[in-house]
């Protein structure tokens, strides 16, 4: 008997192929590929050498077209070859996506000391170190929210 989880990637791949999108990771990593434009567009398909993007406004479409060479270059770099050579935009109504930049949280001495105290009962050394590190970051992130 096959597991459902093992079949999902095959089904997703088939569905994406029908729409001309052969690479799910392009959608998943779109924010890191084109960070300045990701809130205003997303990839719809890649058929032949044409990358089609959904855009949420005419001004976004114009800005994207002006940056066509740079966007195609970044997409091709990500995909590892000269896959796309042209860009096409299609107007779709969607909310501009809010982009959250990840901030690296570096625990201070106080947070590390609290974390060390919290996990001192853990016997496994590697587990204790990892929990200590995670706890210190958690303490710092909670502190910064106040």
C-alpha positions in Angstrom: 0.0 0.0 0.0 1.4 3.4 -1.0 1.3 6.4 1.4 -0.7 9.4 0.4 2.3 11.7 1.2 4.4 9.9 -1.4 1.9 10.6 -4.1 1.3 14.3 -3.4 4.5 15.5 -5.1 3.6 13.6 -8.3 0.1 15.1 -8.3 1.4 18.6 -7.7 4.0 18.2 -10.4 1.3 17.0 -12.9 -1.0 19.9 -12.0 1.8 22.4 -12.3 2.9 20.9 -15.6 -0.6 21.4 -17.0 -0.3 25.1 -16.2 3.2 25.4 -17.7 4.8 25.7 -14.2 7.4 22.9 -14.0 9.1 24.1 -10.9 7.2 24.5 -7.6 10.3 25.9 -5.9 10.1 28.9 -8.2 6.8 29.9 -6.5 7.9 28.8 -3.1 11.1 31.0 -3.3 9.7 33.8 -5.3 10.2 36.3 -2.5 13.9 35.6 -2.4 14.3 35.6 -6.1 12.8 39.0 -6.8 12.4 40.6 -3.3 11.5 44.1 -4.6 8.7 42.9 -6.9 7.4 39.8 -5.0 4.6 41.7 -3.2 3.2 42.9 -6.5 3.5 39.8 -8.7 3.8 36.0 -8.7 4.7 33.5 -11.4 1.8 31.9 -13.3 3.5 29.8 -15.9 6.7 29.1 -17.8 5.9 27.9 -21.3 8.7 27.6 -23.7 10.9 30.6 -22.9 8.1 32.9 -21.7 7.7 33.5 -18.0 4.2 34.8 -17.3 3.7 36.8 -14.1 0.4 37.9 -12.5 0.6 41.5 -11.5 -1.8 43.4 -9.3 -1.6 46.9 -10.9 -0.7 48.6 -14.1 2.1 50.5 -12.4 3.5 47.2 -11.1 3.3 45.8 -14.6 5.2 48.8 -16.0 7.9 48.5 -13.3 8.3 44.8 -13.9 8.6 45.3 -17.7 11.3 48.0 -17.1 13.2 45.4 -15.0 12.5 42.5 -17.4 16.2 41.7 -18.1 17.1 41.8 -14.4 14.1 39.6 -13.4 14.8 37.1 -16.1 18.4 37.0 -15.1 17.5 36.3 -11.5 15.0 33.6 -12.4 17.5 31.9 -14.7 20.2 32.0 -12.1 17.8 30.4 -9.6 16.7 27.7 -12.1 20.3 27.1 -13.2 20.2 27.8 -16.9 18.8 29.9 -19.7 15.2 28.9 -19.2 13.3 32.1 -19.7 14.1 34.8 -22.3 10.9 36.8 -22.3 8.5 38.1 -19.7 4.8 38.5 -20.0 2.5 40.1 -17.5 -1.2 39.4 -16.8 -3.3 41.7 -14.7 -4.9 39.9 -11.8 -6.7 41.4 -8.7 -5.0 40.4 -5.5 -3.9 42.2 -2.4 -0.3 43.4 -2.3 1.5 40.9 -0.2 3.1 42.2 2.9 6.8 41.2 3.0 8.4 40.4 6.3 12.1 40.5 6.4 13.6 37.9 8.7 15.7 39.4 11.4 18.5 37.5 13.0 18.1 37.3 16.7 21.3 37.2 18.7 20.9 36.4 22.3 22.6 38.5 24.9 24.3 37.1 28.1 21.2 37.4 30.2 19.1 35.4 27.7 21.8 32.7 27.4 22.1 32.4 31.2 18.3 32.1 31.6 18.2 29.5 28.8 21.1 27.5 30.4 19.2 27.4 33.7 16.0 26.3 31.9 17.6 23.2 30.3 20.1 22.2 33.0 18.2 19.0 33.7 18.5 17.6 30.2 20.9 14.7 30.2 21.9 14.5 26.5 24.6 17.1 25.9 23.8 17.7 22.2 20.1 18.0 23.0 20.8 20.3 25.9 23.0 22.6 23.7 20.3 22.8 21.0 17.5 23.5 23.5 19.7 26.1 25.2 20.3 27.9 21.9 16.6 27.7 20.9 15.5 28.9 24.3 17.9 31.9 24.3 16.5 33.0 20.9 13.0 32.6 22.2 13.7 34.6 25.3 15.2 37.4 23.1 12.3 37.4 20.6 9.7 37.7 23.5 11.7 40.5 25.0 11.8 42.4 21.8 8.0 42.2 21.4 7.4 44.0 24.7 
